Amino acid sequence: MRILLLTHGFNSLSQRLYAELAADGHQLSVEFDIRDSVAEEAVARFAPAFILAPFLKRAIPASIWQHCPCLVVHPGVVGDRGPSALDWAIQEGEEAWGVTVLQANGEMDAGDIWASRTFPMRAATKADLYRREVTESALACVRESLSRVDEWRRGHWRPTPLSAAGGRGRQRPLMRQSDRRIDWHLDDTTTVLARLRAADGVPGVADALFGEPCHLYDAHPGPRDAGGEPGACIARRDGAILRATVDGSVWIGHVRRQGTQQMLKLPATEAFAGQAAALPERPAVLMRAADDYGELHYQESAGGRVGFLSFAFYNGAMGTDQCRRLEAAIRQVAARPTRVLVLTGGPEFWSNGIHLARIEAAESAADESWANINAMDDVCASVIGLTDRLTVAALRGNAGAGGCFLALAADLIWAHPGVVLNPHYKNMGNLYGSEYWTYLLPRRLAADAANRLVEGRLPVTAGAAAAMGLIDRCFGRAGADFEAQTRARAEQLAADPALSERLAAKLARRAADEAAKPLAHYRDEELARMHRNFYGFDPSYHVARYHFVHKTPQSWTPRHLACHREPGWRRADGAAE
Ligand code: COA
């Protein structure tokens, strides 16, 4: 079926739907919702059988929905209406929530219902629930809807009108900052966390730190016995600030500080560098209780043969100091007598490469980009250099750009089926990329397939990545199943009698590769190109980064997504455009 994705942006949900529906055999094109006339033109050129709207911030014009059926994904249970569906559900502690696919009509979120799903809620941020449960449910709803199209066309099936659907949802207003406000002298830790999670990634909770207004993000439970007056800042760790609540404490990882030039979302200790420096540091050891907050965490299997190193960097973005700490952690765990090291990234993202917001905030964006990519390369080199044990990158969450290529530094790559990979750099202002990708990618893909991937700039599902050999395995159902299976498979690897042979082959291959072309040469060549991206006369990377971190509204749809805008595009009726 020919499907046009009409969307505010190519976000995680749109990417997943795009990649999965393309794999199902549908013909897809994307148009960003910029202006009615632009969308109308896209519909005329592409002549879709269906329009799918996974992520819209305004209503579809009648000129479109009256002529072409439009399926809208709403992240709410049946009957729920309004722009803050998930925000209310999280903040009000709903135990289950859902996704509804409805057909656009003249009223926002009030169209006939094609499909719906519910899921149990987790203690997680809005963005995390959106990327997992909402995305998974939306995909199921969209597939179910598409499977009904034939019946619907023949008049054998009708979507359910909202008035007859009997859902428990209702019309809710836009959630305002006054609804999100935290009263530090009254609200307990559970309430504080719910408010912060309901507003994360956007818009954050308007609050103040050190008497200065800011928006808070990236909250984690802190110790119950932290001490301090409710609301007081009492310690720092890994870029986060520990803040007392009436019955405990919370770590605040990121803030957007008002009054600063750019209002970027930054680690709390960076946005309030002077004030935070005066707070006592509470460093976290690598091996500690899993619920004790910290970006890096290490644990070993019962027999001590397998190590699991997680690096839960907010949004998968890895700043220079975060890379340095990760590199030090890899060195530290390399001294442990394990046979397999599993790199588990973070629960939300495995990695998204260098930290573009911190680069934007730096005095010299070029210098910080340079420092960051060098630190990132050092992390990759430390993984490639672990020749005395098997390394596994276990992707619980998505990975993009340099973060994707960091995963390729491991011997084996496993991913949850819901993971979306973006193994390319070019979307960031034609960035050349480093992370030894010119060494790592050809180890997995033939030149033409590799070229298609990096030039195509499209998202790839974990399943498709496994099919093409970019990664090794894709397994697990929703929830903790992927992690349980990862532990069991890693144990099997460590117990395999053939492991010593495998490690000897790994060492020999690395030595042969090094003799053929030293790793340092790959790095030098890549960094020479990156140096031009950062310091050269073409500012594309700096411009693209600016728009990315400031979330500048889209002004056009990139050609690699809007295939109906390609010269020579043929419509279904055979007419060349
Ligand atoms: N640096 C800083 N922030 C980053 C980031 C990075 N490398 N990658 C993602 N983020 C942030 C986004 O700004 C967004 O912030 P928010 O919490 O304020 O909303 C959040 O992470 C989620 O990213 P988003 O783009 O909404 O996620 P997505 O799942 O829709 O898209 C990617 C995933 C990877 C395609 C997209 O985030 C991306 O292109 N990231 C940049 C990758 C890159 O070019 N890295 C540098 C080269 S190595």
Boltz pocket constraint, residues with backbone or C-beta under 6 A from the ligand:
constraints:
  - pocket:
      binder: B
      contacts: [[A, 10], [A, 11], [A, 12], [A, 13], [A, 127], [A, 201], [A, 202], [A, 265], [A, 315], [A, 316], [A, 317], [A, 318], [A, 352], [A, 353], [A, 354], [A, 355], [A, 356], [A, 357], [A, 358], [A, 398], [A, 399], [A, 400], [A, 401], [A, 402], [A, 403], [A, 422], [A, 424], [A, 425], [A, 427], [A, 428], [A, 431], [A, 548], [A, 549]]
      max_distance: 6.0
